[in-house]
Amino acid sequence: MKRLLILGAGTAGTMAANRLHKALPDDWQITVVDNDPIHVYQPGLLFIPFGTYTRRDVTKQRKKYLAKGINSILGAIDLVEPDQNQVRLVDGTVLKYDQLVIATGTSVQPGETKHLTDDASASLVHQFYTLDGAEALAKTLSDWPGGKLLVHITEMPIKCPVAPLEFSFLADSFFRDKGIRDKVDITYVTPLTGAFTKPVASKYLGEMLSDRQINVETDFYVEHIDSRGAGSGRLVSFDERELEFDLLVTVPINMGAEYIERSGLGDELRHVPVNKHSMLSNAYNNIFAIGDASNLPTSKAGSVAHFAVELLEQNFLQHIQGQPMTHEFDGHANCFIESGGGKASLIDFNYNTEPLPGTYPFPKIGPFHLLGESRLNHQGKLGFRWAYWNLLLPGRNFFISPTMSMSGKTPASELDLEQDSAPQSPDTESEIPVPTF
Ligand SMILES: Cc1cc2nc3c(=O)[nH]c(=O)nc-3n(C[C@H](O)[C@H](O)[C@H](O)COP(=O)(O)OP(=O)(O)OC[C@H]3O[C@@H](n4cnc5c(N)ncnc54)[C@H](O)[C@@H]3O)c2cc1C
């Protein structure tokens, strides 16, 4: 029997296990290890602070989502010993493998920033990238009287780089609905030079922030956080800028699992360097890294994990037969951007093509709008939760190509970035059929 060991049963690990279970010959046994019996639908964490979702809406038993015949082990990974083709768990178990897939993701590390500890629930400093953090923030927001709110990114890359923007848009909408928007001063604080990484999307998203009277502080690299004063605090940058806050919602630095560093497999953020087209480790010919755990130069997103795993499946079958891997991943990512008031925008891009305006997935009819707000995009965002549990995790084929298409997109060369080029949603939106998921 040949052994495929998958470390991590989150988005990428679960999809990979289920797809490869169907595709591999019978003489392969798949084993998956994870240290948490609960699977969290992380895109849903965005909605918890505003009371739209609760814990029940975003969690399921992890084991239920692994196909029959896949071995699952509940345990913490301690060390990979690549020269011996084995993995040690914290409880002493040793697991041998022929092929290894690393899918242990990336997570927030508040301890890496001076004076930012992970007991945020008790203070004015919050984060929504974990379930406990999102719940604590919901409690604070439910009776927060207003004041200076900073929404802050510590350092890139973070998973779902648009999530802090979405949080800002939803906060604007939330305080409007509560009738206290005039009492809240919102500032979006980023280490980037603009609202997003690429020029077209950065301009478009920057305009969405200014339309909502959300201030933007760019090029801000936090040196320390001072939240010891009574009822307020300060965010201090390396270039000695100081921003006062009454409530700080920060995204702490994101890093891969600690065992990656102990095993000598990671870069300085504990992400595993891989070939960006095949996801094969640069260092070992029988180790792949997928999803957020890898250093793929694209967004850390569930959509990337999904597209990459579809291609990994094909490549893996070739690789174990000693053939060259011919199914190149192009960094395809897409993400709905919740913008408040029951609307959302959408971006779709890859390593070479930045997010562009247009329609998705079909030219002209869409039904979704790229870099354009619509109610359908919002329905797509909400409907994606169903698709995640019922189509993506079980490894069913989806109607979206794993590689990016230019179909429906307006090329950057046809856009005038100096002019007001933010595309408007078509008036015919209500005539477009709602997708079935
Ligand atoms: C607030 C928020 C909003 C988001 N919104 C979107 C969105 O709208 N669209 C989108 O595409 N993506 C979104 N994402 C990102 C998306 O959720 C992740 O990119 C995706 O889950 C990555 O999958 P993964 O399998 O690589 O990692 P994960 O799903 O995080 O899985 C990693 C697994 O490894 C396990 N693990 C880690 N270390 C160990 C260890 N030492 N031992 C054993 N097990 C271990 C963990 O328990 C976990 O189950 C969002 C994320 C957040 C936080």
The ligand as a Tripos MOL2 file, in Angstrom:
@<TRIPOS>MOLECULE
LIG
   53    58     1     0     0
SMALL
NO_CHARGES

@<TRIPOS>ATOM
      1 C1        -12.2390   36.6740    8.1730 C.3       1 LIG1
      2 C2        -11.9040   35.8670    6.9560 C.ar      1 LIG1
      3 C3        -12.6220   36.0320    5.7910 C.ar      1 LIG1
      4 C4        -12.3270   35.2920    4.6580 C.ar      1 LIG1
      5 N1        -13.0730   35.4750    3.5240 N.ar      1 LIG1
      6 C5        -12.7800   34.7660    2.4130 C.ar      1 LIG1
      7 C6        -13.5630   34.9190    1.2270 C.ar      1 LIG1
      8 O1        -14.5370   35.6840    1.1930 O.2       1 LIG1
      9 N2        -13.2040   34.1970    0.1360 N.ar      1 LIG1
     10 C7        -12.1390   33.3360    0.1410 C.ar      1 LIG1
     11 O2        -11.8690   32.6980   -0.8830 O.2       1 LIG1
     12 N3        -11.3870   33.1690    1.2520 N.ar      1 LIG1
     13 C8        -11.6750   33.8510    2.3810 C.ar      1 LIG1
     14 N4        -10.9400   33.6700    3.5210 N.ar      1 LIG1
     15 C9         -9.7110   32.8540    3.4620 C.3       1 LIG1
     16 C10        -9.9640   31.3540    3.5250 C.3       1 LIG1
     17 O3        -10.7960   31.0310    4.6070 O.3       1 LIG1
     18 C11        -8.6340   30.6500    3.6400 C.3       1 LIG1
     19 O4         -7.7680   31.1340    2.6460 O.3       1 LIG1
     20 C12        -8.7720   29.1450    3.4820 C.3       1 LIG1
     21 O5         -9.5290   28.6210    4.5340 O.3       1 LIG1
     22 C13        -7.3910   28.4950    3.4270 C.3       1 LIG1
     23 O6         -7.5140   27.1100    3.4790 O.3       1 LIG1
     24 P1         -6.3220   26.2290    4.0350 P.3       1 LIG1
     25 O7         -6.7760   24.8260    3.9390 O.co2     1 LIG1
     26 O8         -5.0500   26.6160    3.4070 O.co2     1 LIG1
     27 O9         -6.1900   26.6370    5.5790 O.3       1 LIG1
     28 P2         -7.2690   26.3970    6.7160 P.3       1 LIG1
     29 O10        -8.6220   26.2530    6.1410 O.co2     1 LIG1
     30 O11        -7.0330   27.4660    7.7190 O.co2     1 LIG1
     31 O12        -6.8850   24.9680    7.3200 O.3       1 LIG1
     32 C14        -5.6970   24.7080    8.0160 C.3       1 LIG1
     33 C15        -5.9490   23.5110    8.9320 C.3       1 LIG1
     34 O13        -4.6990   23.0770    9.4870 O.3       1 LIG1
     35 C16        -4.9160   22.7180   10.8520 C.3       1 LIG1
     36 N5         -3.6190   22.8510   11.5660 N.ar      1 LIG1
     37 C17        -2.8400   23.9580   11.6140 C.ar      1 LIG1
     38 N6         -1.7150   23.6780   12.3480 N.ar      1 LIG1
     39 C18        -1.8250   22.3910   12.7490 C.ar      1 LIG1
     40 C19        -0.9890   21.5230   13.5300 C.ar      1 LIG1
     41 N7          0.1900   21.9280   14.0430 N.pl3     1 LIG1
     42 N8         -1.4360   20.2720   13.7640 N.ar      1 LIG1
     43 C20        -2.6080   19.8220   13.2430 C.ar      1 LIG1
     44 N9         -3.4290   20.5890   12.4970 N.ar      1 LIG1
     45 C21        -3.0360   21.8540   12.2490 C.ar      1 LIG1
     46 C22        -5.9720   23.6980   11.3390 C.3       1 LIG1
     47 O14        -6.6950   23.1940   12.4430 O.3       1 LIG1
     48 C23        -6.8650   23.8460   10.1070 C.3       1 LIG1
     49 O15        -7.9590   22.9650   10.1180 O.3       1 LIG1
     50 C24       -11.2450   34.3600    4.6890 C.ar      1 LIG1
     51 C25       -10.5210   34.1720    5.8730 C.ar      1 LIG1
     52 C26       -10.8460   34.9050    7.0010 C.ar      1 LIG1
     53 C27       -10.0540   34.6890    8.2750 C.3       1 LIG1
@<TRIPOS>BOND
     1     1     2 1
     2     2     3 ar
     3     2    52 ar
     4     3     4 ar
     5     4     5 ar
     6     4    50 ar
     7     5     6 ar
     8     6     7 ar
     9     6    13 1
    10     7     8 2
    11     7     9 ar
    12     9    10 ar
    13    10    11 2
    14    10    12 ar
    15    12    13 ar
    16    13    14 ar
    17    14    15 1
    18    14    50 ar
    19    15    16 1
    20    16    17 1
    21    16    18 1
    22    18    19 1
    23    18    20 1
    24    20    21 1
    25    20    22 1
    26    22    23 1
    27    23    24 1
    28    24    25 2
    29    24    26 1
    30    24    27 1
    31    27    28 1
    32    28    29 2
    33    28    30 1
    34    28    31 1
    35    31    32 1
    36    32    33 1
    37    33    34 1
    38    33    48 1
    39    34    35 1
    40    35    36 1
    41    35    46 1
    42    36    37 ar
    43    36    45 ar
    44    37    38 ar
    45    38    39 ar
    46    39    40 ar
    47    39    45 ar
    48    40    41 1
    49    40    42 ar
    50    42    43 ar
    51    43    44 ar
    52    44    45 ar
    53    46    47 1
    54    46    48 1
    55    48    49 1
    56    50    51 ar
    57    51    52 ar
    58    52    53 1
@<TRIPOS>SUBSTRUCTURE
     1 LIG1         1 GROUP 0 **** ****
